[in-house]
Amino acid sequence: MPGAMAGQPLSFRAFLDARPAGCEYGYGNGEGLSALRDREFPRLRGITYLDHAGSALFPESLLKAFTDDLRNNIYGNPHSQNISSKLTYDTIEHVRYRILQHFHTTAEDYTVIFTSGCTAALKLVAESFPWIPEGTKQPSSRFCYLTDSHTSVVGMRGITASINVLSVPIKPKEILLAKSRLPAEEQNCATPHLFSYPAQSNFSGTKYPLSWIQDIKSGRLCPIEQPGKWFVLLDAASYVSSSPLDLGVHQADFIPISFYKIFGFPTGLGALLVNNRIAPLLRKTYFGGGTAAAYLAGEDFYFPRKSIAERFEDGTVSFLDIIALKHGFDVLEKLTGGMEKIKQHTFALAHYTYTVLSNLKYANGAPVVRIYSDTDFSNPDAQGPIINFNVLDENGQVLGFSQVDSMASLHNIHVRTGCFCNTGACQMHLDISNEEIQRNLQAGHVCGDNIDLVDGRPTGSVRISFGYMSSFEDAQTFLNFIIATRLSNSDAEIPLQSVTKLTTESVPDDHLSFNKADKLSPTLQISDRELGNIPSEAETTGSWQPPEPEAESMRAAVSETAVPMCRKGGKPITVTKIYLYPIKSCSAFEVTEWPVGNQGLLYDRNWMVVNQNGVCMTQKQEPRLCLVNPSIDLKQKIMVIQAEGMDPISVPLEDKTGKEAVICESKVCSHRVKTYDCGERIASWLSTFLGRPCRLIRQSSDMKSKSHQKSTKGLSSATNISLSLVNEAQYLLINVASILQLKEHISARLKEPSEIEELIRRFRANIVISAPESFEEEEWAEISIGALQFQTNFGIYLMNRPLCSSFSDTLSVGSQVLPVLKENTEIQPPTSSEEECSG
């Protein structure tokens, strides 16, 4: 009886016993799946949603986080230069990095081009690939695609045909029989060919080997015998909805995706991930808004933007939807722990459902369903959480999918029916000939309609698919529905042993088996590295001295080329104030002496406050940042943060970069930086004070030399210099005399005159000097302060001299500043011995 059977094979215990080794159900986050669904998906109560391959469902917290974001921020058109537009642009760039991080790669290897969906991404590839057509002196290109491909892939052949490039469909079994290697002379041919295949069939859930990517690109596997160089398009839209994809290991040239397949929201947004090795070869004819560096309306002149992403993103991107992606990634990670856990959870459900479904028999022994699959559902690396089938009657005749869909709807079960925009797989599994497809069209059947049988033969099938929020109850409800509608009480007998021992019928010989799919390599771990060695005898007052012998040796290392030239009058120039800004955009910390590192003042702008999207917050967006007062205690190795009305809070100076740190990427004035989060405690403190969600992040010392470098344009050295989270240079210098002249210039316009100290602080300089003349710093090429030497730009941006950057030293108030003037500056010798400057 159906009711009795629910307590045996359809019980939760039977489900747990049937799980494949290594496949966990749920997410082990201390909260049961039912509680997660009640909180995040209350709209699913009473509904069994089994079309996750069609679209994922968004959780409540994603929508709330996104709408809160929109309420708290103004996002303008990213093609403008105002504050709200800059916020939009920076957020979009952060989301690009987050996408690459999700797929275990970086901007060094891939570029993210936003599109309206996976289909638009595929069309973009077809239009921009460097095809060589028939009829030229060179060998012509070929477009090859697996017949088990989405309509949008097959449709690329319409574009290739229009430019006289041949398309070649390849059946899955043919790729395994393909020639293993072309002759050496044919491999040297540079003609580009493109092979496209799905990482996971959207029809059956079969996962095709990711090893094909490298095999085809290297020439070990040839789709067809054609001399030239093969590139690979991996259609990942279905695969990435429930499985992790490591592009660091499986480096396809093009990867189109649709985000609603992963998050459920936003819809109408996808991306094309392009391998940077092929990106420069892509061609583009049309140019839309935002893609041009320059063009003429009256002449045929157009010059594209340098950025590949901006060059191919015609018009204004869907920026609010892109911003929503950040919240999608955050919420998905928080709810599930990541794609590997989603893969295990969904496969456990699919494996169990497949096992029970395939063992359902009528009293005469005939199967209740015919499952269309290339695997036996034993390996999550070979099979995704999709089950495709048709329901049969006692005589083995197919019941139309429209009838099954209608019955399922009565039970509030949501399934998908038809051919799922994959005619090739539908033909292969349902054994429909080309002639039958054409006859069915003549009979009135078109893709997507409810004509399910023509001459008693099926035109499509039923598909169920599981998502990260799917539960055992969903599988149980669906199985009970099939049993209740197809089996009588006497028929409903399923031996428990057949479920727990995973007995299945053999896979037909004419279908391929991919049960030994590649295993993805583990994610690379970022190693620990110390920020710097702080001497234990360092003082807490902001006055620090290196050991005397070390200090002497460093002072002796001053370059002989730094011969100071003094102007007439020769009054010594000295350092009057030193400021560092541990947290970017927050208040200054004034010191009298401070150690210098290879990025500038030690701990200067090592931290920054970011909003909930990971974008740096500035005083332009949040003026109250200026009321946050950080100070550094070198002896206790902490940063103390204070603000009015708040208890002081401390953050350790010790760099936490390591396995426990979550490394992310951000942008500071168009420069990409690697950072890590400083934790919930300080995030809560800042959020409370600022009245908006925010976090404190710190530049990762492990990646400083690589992640944030600036070409020192305008300086004599052509080397790249490592920066902290600064905008332009390692140090900012101002001259008090210049500020005084500025004060005189603007005083008449102000209702209340500004104090000189207030003006100095507004410039947020690191080094304040007193020179005799205003703006004379603009004539300096280099300066030395004690043992330190700097190159200057505009007299205010300072960089450590590269040859001296490895020597640690201190900056001290009262130290003499010795400038080296630019070559074209007239030099006035000292007028007396008192005015001479020593070397």
N, C-alpha and C positions, 0 to 999 in steps of 0.2 A: 504494500500500500504506500502511496506517496507520503502520507503522514508519518508512517513508521519509518520510512526510508530517510526522512529528514533527520532522524536521530542517529543515523549511521553514516553512510557515505557523505551525506550532505551536512554533517555536523562540523562544528568548528574544530573539534579534536581530529576528525578525519582529515580536514584541510591541513592542520599543522603537521600531521604525520606524513602527508603527501608532498610536503615542500621539498624541492631539490636541495641538496647540500649547499650551504652557503647563501641561500636565499632567505632573507629575513622578512617577516611581515611587520609592517609598521616602521616607526622611526626611532624607537628607543629614546625618546626625549623626555620621559617621565610622564607623558600625557598619552592616554589611549587614543586610538584613531577615531573612536566615536566622539570623544570630547573635542578633538580637532575639527571634525565635521560639524558638530553642533555649533561651534563658535564661528568657524570660517565659512561654512557652507549651509547655513540654515535653510536656504531655498531648496536644498536637495531632499528635505524631509518628505517622505512618501514617494520619492522619484528614484528610479534606478537608471542612472545615466551611463551608457556604455558606448559613447561615440567620442572618446578622447582622442582618437586618431583624426577625427574631423575637427575638433577644437577642444583645447583644455578649458577648464572652468577657473575663473579668477576667484581668489579668496577675498573675504571681506576686508582683511587688514591691508591688502594691496590697494584696494579702492580707497580706503580711508587715508592711507599714507599719501597717495597721489593727490587726493582732493585737499588734504591738509597742506600739502606742498603748494598747490595752486592758490590756496587762500592766503598763504603766508609770503608768497613771492610774486614779483611781477616779471613775467618772461616776455621779452620783446622779440621782434624779428632778428634772427642771428646775423643778418646781413647789415645791420646798422652798427653804430659805434657807441651808442649811449649805454648807460649803466645796466638797464634791464636787458638790452640786447647782448651785452658782454656776458651777463650771467647766463643767458640762454646758450651762447656759443660755448662757454666753458663747461656747462653741464652736458651738452651734447658730446664734447670731446671726452669727458669723464666716462660717459656711457660707452663710447667706442672702446675705451680701455677695459671697461668691465666686461664687454662682450668677448674681447680677446682673452681676458683672464679666464672666463667661463670655459673657453675652448682650449685652455692650456697653451696659449701662444702669446706673442707680443707684437707691438707695432713694428718691430724690426723685421718680422717675417710676413705679416698680413696687414692688409688695409680693409677697413669696414666701410662699405658703400651702402648707405641706407636706400631702400627702395620701397615701393608700395606693397611688396610681398615677394614670395619665392618666385612666382611667375614672372614678375617684372625683372627680377634678378637674372633669371634664365634668358629672357629676351635681351637683356643688356649684354650678356655673354655672346649670344648669337650675332648681335649687331656689331660688337667691338673686337671680336677675335680676329687675329691677322690672317684670315683665309687667303689662300692662293687659288684662284678659280681655274677651271679647265681652259685650255687653249693658250696658255702662256708657255714660255720656254722652260720654265721650271716644272718639276713634278707638282701636281695639284693636290690640294688639301682634301681630307675626308672628315666627315662628321659621323661618328659611330655612336650608337646608343643601345643600351640593353632594352629588349622588347618589354621587360617588366619595369616600365618607367611611366611616370605620370604624363598625362596629356601635355602638360606645359613643357616637358623635355622633348617629346616627340614633335611638338609644334615648332621647335627650333629649326626643323628641316625646311619649313616654309621660307625662312630667311636665307638659309644656305642655298636653297634652290634658286632663289631670285638673283644670286650672284654667281650662279653656275658652279656651285660646289656640291659634290655628290654626298648623299647620306646613305649610311649602311646600317640597317637594323641587325642586331646580333642577339640570338637567343641565349639564355643563361648557360645551357649545356655546351653551346658553341665556344664560349669564352674559355672553358676549361680544356677544350680540344684545340685551342688556338696554337699557332706555331710558337715555339718557346723563344726563338731568337732570330732576328733578321741577320743576313750577311753583314759583315763589317762595313762594306762600302755603302750599303743601304742605310745603316745606322748613322753614317756621317752626313746624310742628306738633311738639310735644315728646314725642309717643308713642314709647317706646323699642322698637326692633326689633333682632333679633340675626341676623346672618348668619355661618354657620360653614363653613369650608373647610379642607382640609389643605394645608399648605405643600408636602408631598410625598405622593403617593399611595402607600399601603403595598402596593397591588396591583401597579402598573406602574412605580413610581419617577418618574412624571411630576411635575415641580415646577411648581405653579401660580404665576402671577405674584404676587410680594409687593406689587406696586404696587396690587393690588386693595384692599389694606387702606385706604390713604389715599383712593383713588378712591371707595370705598363710604362711608367716614366723612364725606367732604366733600360727598357727593351727586352727584359726577360720574358715578357708576355706581350704578344702582338695581337690586337683585336682582328686585324686583317693584314695581309701581306702587302704593305705599301711603304716604300722608303720614306723616311722623314722622322720628325721628332714628335712624340706623343705627349699631349697634355691631358689632365684628368679633371673632369667636372664631377664632383661628388654631391648628388642631390641628398641633402641631409635633413630635409624638412620633417620627414616622418621619424627618422632615427633620433634626432636630438630632443624630441618631446619626452623621451623616457630613458635615454641612455647617454652616458658621458662620451664626448668626442674629444680626443687628444690630437690636436693639430700639430703639436710638437713632434709627435711620432708619425702620424699619417698625414703627410703634407700634400694634400690635393691642391690643385692650382685654383680651382673655383669651388666655393661652397655656398650655395643659396639656402637661406632659411626663412621661415615665417615665425614671428614671435608669438602669435596667438596660439600656435601649436604647443608652446611651452608654458605660457602664463595664462592664456585665456583672454588677456587684455594687455595692450591695446590690439585691436584688429586693424587690418589695412596697413601693416608695417612689417617690412622684412629687411633683409640685408644680403648683400653679396660680399663674402669674404674672399679677397683676391690675394693670392700669393705674390709678394712683392717682386719675385723674380720674373713673373710674366706681366705684371702691371704696366711696365714701360712700353710693352709691345702692343697694347690695346689701342684700337683706333676709334675715333669719334668724329662724327660729322655735324650733328646738331649741337648747338650750344644754347643753353637756357640761362636764366637769371642766376647769378652767383657762380657761374662756371668760368667766366672770362676774366683773365688778368687785364686784357685790353682788346678793344675791337673798334672798327670804324663802321658807321651806318652807311656812309656814302661810297665806300670802297670795300673790296673783298680782302679785308684784313682782320684777322682774329688770332689772339694769342691766349692759350688756355692757362688756367691756374696751375701752379706747380703741384699742389696736393692732388693725388689721384682721387681721393674721396670727393673733394670739392669739384673736380673736373667732371665727374660723372653724376653728381647730384643736381640735376636740372631744377632750377627754381628753389623756392624755400622748402626745406624739408619739413616733415610733420613733427615739429619740434616738441610740442606738448606730449605727443605719443612717445617720442624718444625719451623724454624725461620720465615717463611712466615706466620704462624698462628698468631703470635703476631700482625702483621699488619692487618690480617683479623679481629681479635677482635677489634682493635682500630678503623678501618674504619667503621665496622658495627655499633659500638656504636655511632660514630660521625654522621653517615648518618641517623640513625633511632632512636637513643635513647634507644635501647634495644629490647629484644625479646618480651616483653609484647606488645609493640607498633606494632611490626611485626605481632604478633598474631592477633591483632585487625584489622590491615590494610588488611591482606590477607583474613581473614574471612569475612570482609565486602564485598570484591569482590566475594568470593565464594558464599556467601549467596545470593547476588543479581543475579549472573549468574544462580545459581540453581533455584531460584524463577522464573525467566523469562523462562529458558529452560523447566522447568516442566510444564509451562502453554502454551507452543506452541502446537497448535492443527491444524490438517488439517480441510478442509471444512466439512468433514464427522464427525468431533469430535474426530478422532483418534489422539493419542499423536504423536508428531514428534520424541521424544526420549524416551528411557526407561533408567531411572537412577538407578544405583545400589548403594543403600545406606542403612545404618541401622538407620539413623537419619533424621530429617526434617530440618536440617541446621539452627536450631534456637539457638544453644548454642555452642560457640567456645571452651568450655571445653569438649564437646562431639564430635565435628567434626572439622577436619582440612580443609585446603584450597585445597581439592582434589575433583573433580567431575568425576565419572566414568559412562559411558553410552554407549549405542548403538543407532544409528540412525535407525528409522523405516520408512517404506513406508506407504501409505494410508491404506494398508490392515493389518498392524501390523507386517509385515515381516522385519527381521533384514537386513539392508544393511551391507555388509562386511566392517570390520574396515579398510582394505587396500584401499578400494574405498574412504572412508571418508578421510583417511590420504593423498591419492593422491590429492583429491580435496582441502584439506587444504593447501597442499604444493603450489598449484597454487596461493593461496591467501597469500603466505608467512606466514602461520600460522603453528607453530611448536607444534605438539601434540605427545602423546605417545600411542602406540597401542599394543595389544597382551594380555598376562596374567600377565605381569609385575613381573615375577619371583615369583608369588604367586598363585600356582595352587589351593591351598585349598580355597582361597577366590573366585577365578574364578569359581570353581565348585559350590560353595555355591550360588553365586549370579546369575550365568547363568544356574544353574540347570543342570550341566553336570555330568553324572554318572562316576564311575570308569571304567566301561566297555566302555563308549564312549571315554574316554581318550585313552584307549588302542587301540580301533578301529581307532581313528584318527591317532595314531602313525603308524598303519599298512597301513593307507591310504596315508602316506607320510608326515603328519603334525608333525613338531617338534617345540619346544619352540623357539620363536623369528622369525619364518618365516612369509611369507605374505599369507599363506593359512588361510583365515578368515572364510570360511564356508565349512562345510562338511555335505552333505545331507541336506542342507538348514539351518543347525543349526550353530550358531556362535561358533567359537573356542576361541574367546577373545572379547575385547571391546576397546573403546576409552577412554583415560584419559587426562583430562586437570588439571593443578595445577598452583597455583599462588605463587609468591615469593615476597620478600620485595620491589622489584623495579617494580612490576606489577602495571598497572594503570587501571583506568576506561576505557580508550581507548582500552586496550587489551580485556577487557570483551566485550565492545561494538563491536569491530571488529569481535570477534568470534561469537557473537550472530547474527550479521548482515550476517555473512557467512552462518550460519545454515539456517537463514530465506531466504536468497537469493537463496540458492541451493535446498531448499526443498519446499518452499511455493510459490504458485502463488500469484498474486496481490490480488485476492479475498480471498485467505486463510489468508493473513497476517493481522489479526486483533487480537490484544491482549488488552483486557480491562486494562486500566491504574490502575483501582482499584485492579485488581488481583495481581498487583505487589506491590503497596504501602501498601496493607493490608496483604501481605505475604501469600496469599492463596496457599496451596499446596495440592497435593493428599495424601491420607493417606499412611502410611508405611505398607507394607504387614505384616500380622500376623506372617509369618514364619521367619521374620528378627527381630533381637534384637534391642532394642532402649536404648541408653546410654545418654539420654539428661540431666541426673543429675550427671554429672561427678564430681569428687572431685574438690574442690577449693584449690589452693595451699596457704599455709600459707605465710604471708608476710615475707620478708627478715629481719633477725635480724639486729638491728641497734647497732653500736658500741657507747657506751656512752662516754661522755666527761670525761676527767680526767686531772688535772693540772700536768704539768711537775715538778714544784716545786715552792715554794714561795720565790721570790727574794726580800730581804728587800728594801724598797723604798729609804733608805739612802745609798745604794750602790754607790760607786764612779765609775766614768767612766775611770779612769786611769789604771784599772786592779788591783787596790789595794782594797780589800774588807775585812771588819771585821764584824764578828757576834756580837750581843749585848754581853757586857762583862759578865753578869751572865751566859748566855748560854755557852759562850766560856769556862768559868771556870768549869762548870759542865761537859762539854764534855772532857776537859783535865783530869778531875778526873776519867774518865771512862776507862783510859788506863789499859789494863790487867796486873795483877800482874805477870803473867808468862813471860812478856817481860823484863827479866833482861838482860841488855846488857853485852856482854863480849868483851873486847878490846884486840887487838893484842899488841905485844911488840912494843913499840914506841908510841902507844896511841894517836897519833895526831887526834884531832877531825875531824869527817867527816861531811861535811855540804852540803846543797843544794846550788848550784851555779846558776842554771837557771831553769825556769819553762816554758814549752811551752804547748799550746793546739792547736789542729787542728780542728777547728769547722767543716770544710768541709773535709771529707776524701780525701786524696791524694792532697789537695791544700796546700798552704803555711802555715807556723806556725804563731801563734800569741803569742808573748813573754810577760809574765807578771811577776810581782814581788811577788804578792800574789793572790790566787785564791780560790774560794769556791770549796769544794769537795762534791759530791753527792754519791748515792749508786752505780753508774756506773763508777765512776772515777771523773776526773776534770769536773766541770759543763760545759756543752755544748761541751765537747771534742768529736769530731767525731759524732755529732748528725745528720749531713747532709752528703749527698754524691751526686755526679754528675753521672747520668746514661745516657746511650745512648738511641736511639729511641726504643730499645727493652726492656728497663727497667733494663739493666745489668749495674752494677757498673763500671765506668770508672776509670782506674788507670793511673799513670804516665807512666807505661810501654806501654799503648796503646795511651795515649795522654800526651806527655811531657809538653805541655803548661799549664797543670793544676798547675804546680809549680809556675806559674806567677800570679795565682789568689790569692789575699791576703785578707782573711777575718779577721775581728776584732770584738770583742764583746763590746758593750756599755751597761753595766748593768743598768745604770741610766735611759737611754732612752729605754731600753729593745728592742734593735735592734742589728742585725749583719750587719755590713757595709762591703761590698765587693768591692774591688778595683782591677784594672788591668791597665797596661799601655795602653794609647790610648782610654780608656773607662771612661765615667762618673761614679762616685761611685753610688752604688745601695744598698738599705737596705732591709733586711728581718726581720720581727718581731720575737722576741724570744718567744712570746706567742704561746703555742702549739695550733694548729688549728684542732686537732683531734676532730671530731664531725660529725654531720649529713651531713655537707656540704663537708667534706673531702672525697676524693676518696682513700680508703685504698687498698693497693696492697701489694704483697709479693715479696721479692727479696732474694738474697743469698749473704752473705759475708763470704768468706772462708768456704763454705759448711754449714754455719749456716743460718737458715731461719729467716728473719726479716720482720716485718710489718712496712710499711712506708706510707707516704702520700705525694702528689705532692705539691710543693710550688708555683705553679701558672705560668701563661704565661709570666709575666713581667720578672722574673728572668731567665726563660727558654730562652727567646729571647736574653737576655743579654749574657748569657753563650754561646749560639749557635753562636752569632755574634763573640764573642771573640775567641772561639775555632775553628770556621769555620766548624762546623758540628752540626747536630741536637742533642740536649741533653736537659736534664731537671735536676732540683734540687729537690731532695726528702729528707724528714726528717723522722727519726725513730718515729713511733707512740708511744707516752708515754703510751697510753692506753694498749699497748700490750708488753711493754718492759720486764716485768717480765716473760712473757710466750714465747715470740717469739725468743729471742736471749740470750740463756743461754749456759754456757760452763761448762762442768764437769771439775773440777779443778784437773785434773790428775797430779800426782806428788806433790800435795800440801797436807798438813795434813788433811784438811777438805774434806769430801766427798760430800759437798753440791754443788748445782749448783749456780753459781754466775751470776748475770745479767750483760750483756755487752751492750755497745753502738755499733756503727758500726765499732768497732775495729776488728783486725784480730785474736789476740791471748789472750790479757789480758786487764785489765782496765787501766793499766799504763805500759809504757815502760821506764826503767831506764838505764842510761849509766854512766860510771865512766870516768872522764877526764883522769885519769892515764892510763886506758886501751886504750883509744883513742890515747894517746901520744905514747904508745908502738906500736900500730898498725901503726901510722904515721911513726915511725922509720923503721918499717918492710917493708913498701911499698914505702918509699921515693926513694930508689935506682932504682925502676922500673918506676918511673914517670919522664916525661920530665920536668915538672914544679911541684915543691913540693906543696902539698895542705896545706892550712891554717887550723889550728886546729878548728877554728869556722866553717869552711866549712864542715869539716869531721863530726863535732858534728851534724850539721843540716841534714846531709845526713842520719843519723840514725833515725831521726824523733822521738826522745825521748820526753817524757813528763817531766821527772825529770832528771836533770844533777847534779851529785854529784862530790865532790873532795875527794877521798879516798887516803890514803898514798901509797897503793900498787895497781899495775894493776891487774885486774881480781880477786881481793880478794872477790868481790861481789858474785862470784860463790860458795863461802863457806857459804853464809848466808841462813838461813832458814826463818827468819822473820826480819823485821826492823820496827822501830817506828820513826816517824817524828812529833815532837810536840805531839798532842793528837791522832794522827793517827797511826794505826798499819796495817801492810801489811804482807801477806805471799808472798814468792818469789819462782820463778822457774827459774833455771839457773842464778839466780842473776840479771835478767833483766826484767822478767815478774812479775808484781806486781798485787795482788788482795787485795781489802779491807778485813780485818779480818771480817768474818761473824758476830761475836758477837758485833762488833763495827760499822757495816755498817750503822746502823740507825742513828748514830750521825753525824751531819753536822759539818764541821770544815774547816780550810783553810790550804793550803800549802803555805809556804813563803820561799823566797830566804834567805839564811843565817841560816835557821833552822838546828839544829843538827840532824844527822842521827845516830840512835843507833841500831846496828845489833845484832841479836841473831844467833849464829853460829849453823851449823848442828851438830848433836850429835857426829858424828865421827871425828869432827875437833879438832885438838889439840889447847887448849886455852892457851895463854900466859898472865899471870897477868900483870897489870901495874907496871912499874918500879919505879914510884914515885907518890906521892899524886897529883902532877899536871897532871899526865896522867890518873887519875881515871875518869871513866865515871859515872855520877850520874844516878840513876834510874829514 
